[in-house]
Amino acid sequence: MAEKVRVDKWLHAVRLYKSRTHATKACDGGKVKNNGIAIKPSRLIAVGEIVTLRKRSSLFTYEVLKIIEKRVGAAIAQECYKDLTPVEEKEKSLMPSAFIDFGTREQGDGRPTKKDRREIDDMKQNREEWWQDWDED
């Protein structure tokens, strides 16, 4: 068994990304970090290192427990890392996507008008209130 492996290979092997291509693109996009520093897909990782991933609006943190190169079943993959993600981040990832990506506009729509801006601000305010109410339950 290898002592070190490429980070994109490991991310795919432990099922944190659907494909190695997705893992590579995440690394290239600065969404994968080690000790707070964005890493390239070719960076070698070893046991004991902390890897942080940004998926949508959540920040997931994992400790490498075991090095594997080939994709394995979910039960075996979970033995290869320890999830250090705070509960708040996990809850954020469970929030419906309608509350996450509401501020995006279609390409070619141009700048928002004053009316559009007010509606976006109202949605943001409603989302924050909804999230606080949901958190209290």
C-alpha positions as CSV (number, residue, x, y, z in Angstrom):
1,M,0.0,0.0,0.0
2,A,1.2,3.5,-0.9
3,E,2.3,5.9,1.9
4,K,1.2,9.0,-0.2
5,V,-1.3,9.5,-3.0
6,R,-2.5,12.3,-5.2
7,V,-5.2,14.3,-3.5
8,D,-7.6,14.1,-6.5
9,K,-7.2,10.3,-6.6
10,W,-7.9,10.0,-2.9
11,L,-10.9,12.3,-2.9
12,H,-12.5,10.2,-5.7
13,A,-11.5,6.9,-4.1
14,V,-13.2,7.7,-0.7
15,R,-16.3,8.9,-2.6
16,L,-16.1,12.6,-1.6
17,Y,-16.4,13.4,-5.4
18,K,-18.4,11.5,-8.0
19,S,-15.5,11.3,-10.4
20,R,-11.8,12.0,-10.5
21,T,-12.5,14.8,-13.0
22,H,-14.8,16.5,-10.5
23,A,-12.1,16.2,-7.8
24,T,-9.5,17.6,-10.1
25,K,-11.7,20.6,-11.1
26,A,-12.4,21.3,-7.4
27,C,-8.7,21.4,-6.6
28,D,-8.0,23.6,-9.6
29,G,-10.8,25.9,-8.5
30,G,-9.3,26.4,-5.1
31,K,-12.1,24.5,-3.3
32,V,-9.8,21.9,-1.8
33,K,-7.4,23.1,0.9
34,N,-4.8,21.6,3.2
35,N,-3.9,23.6,6.3
36,G,-5.8,26.6,4.9
37,I,-3.8,26.6,1.6
38,A,-5.4,25.7,-1.7
39,I,-3.8,22.6,-3.2
40,K,-3.2,21.3,-6.7
41,P,-4.7,18.0,-7.7
42,S,-1.2,16.5,-8.0
43,R,-0.3,17.3,-4.4
44,L,0.5,14.1,-2.4
45,I,-1.3,13.6,0.9
46,A,-0.4,11.3,3.7
47,V,-2.1,9.8,6.8
48,G,-2.9,12.4,9.4
49,E,-3.4,15.4,7.1
50,I,-6.5,17.6,7.3
51,V,-8.3,18.2,4.0
52,T,-11.0,20.9,3.7
53,L,-13.6,20.9,0.8
54,R,-16.0,23.6,-0.2
55,K,-19.2,22.2,-1.7
56,R,-21.9,24.8,-2.5
57,S,-22.0,27.0,0.6
58,S,-20.7,24.4,3.1
59,L,-17.2,23.8,4.3
60,F,-16.4,20.1,5.0
61,T,-13.3,19.0,6.9
62,Y,-11.8,15.5,6.9
63,E,-8.8,13.9,8.5
64,V,-7.0,11.3,6.3
65,L,-6.9,8.0,8.2
66,K,-6.0,5.6,5.4
67,I,-4.5,6.0,1.9
68,I,-6.2,4.3,-1.0
69,E,-5.9,4.8,-4.7
70,K,-8.8,2.7,-6.1
71,R,-12.4,3.6,-5.6
72,V,-14.0,1.2,-3.0
73,G,-17.4,0.6,-1.5
74,A,-19.0,3.2,0.7
75,A,-18.5,1.2,3.9
76,I,-14.8,0.8,3.3
77,A,-14.4,4.4,2.1
78,Q,-15.7,5.7,5.4
79,E,-13.0,3.9,7.2
80,C,-10.4,6.0,5.3
81,Y,-11.3,9.4,6.7
82,K,-12.6,11.0,9.9
83,D,-15.3,13.6,9.4
84,L,-14.3,16.7,11.4
85,T,-17.1,18.9,9.9
86,P,-18.9,21.1,12.5
87,V,-22.6,20.4,13.0
88,E,-23.5,23.9,11.7
89,E,-21.9,23.2,8.4
90,K,-23.7,19.9,8.0
91,E,-27.0,21.6,8.8
92,K,-26.2,24.2,6.2
93,S,-25.7,21.6,3.5
94,L,-29.2,20.1,4.3
95,M,-30.9,23.5,3.7
96,P,-33.0,23.4,0.5
97,S,-31.2,24.7,-2.5
98,A,-34.0,27.2,-3.1
99,F,-32.6,29.1,-0.1
100,I,-29.0,28.9,-1.2
101,D,-28.9,29.9,-4.9
102,F,-31.8,32.5,-4.9
103,G,-29.5,35.5,-5.8
104,T,-28.3,34.1,-9.1
105,R,-29.6,35.5,-12.4
106,E,-29.7,34.1,-15.8
107,Q,-26.9,35.1,-18.2
108,G,-28.1,38.0,-20.4
109,D,-30.7,39.3,-17.9
110,G,-28.5,42.4,-17.3
111,R,-28.3,44.3,-14.0
112,P,-31.2,44.1,-11.6
113,T,-33.6,47.0,-11.5
114,K,-34.5,48.7,-8.2
115,K,-37.6,46.5,-8.0
116,D,-35.5,43.4,-8.6
117,R,-33.0,44.5,-6.0
118,R,-35.8,45.0,-3.4
119,E,-37.2,41.5,-4.1
120,I,-33.7,40.0,-3.7
121,D,-33.2,41.8,-0.4
122,D,-36.7,40.6,0.8
123,M,-35.8,37.0,-0.1
124,K,-32.5,37.3,1.8
125,Q,-34.3,38.6,4.8
126,N,-37.0,35.9,4.6
127,R,-34.3,33.2,4.2
128,E,-32.5,34.4,7.4
129,E,-35.7,34.4,9.4
130,W,-36.7,31.0,8.0
131,W,-33.3,29.6,8.9
132,Q,-33.5,30.9,12.5
133,D,-37.0,29.5,12.9
134,W,-35.9,26.2,11.5
135,D,-32.9,26.1,13.8
136,E,-35.1,26.6,16.9
137,D,-37.3,23.5,16.2
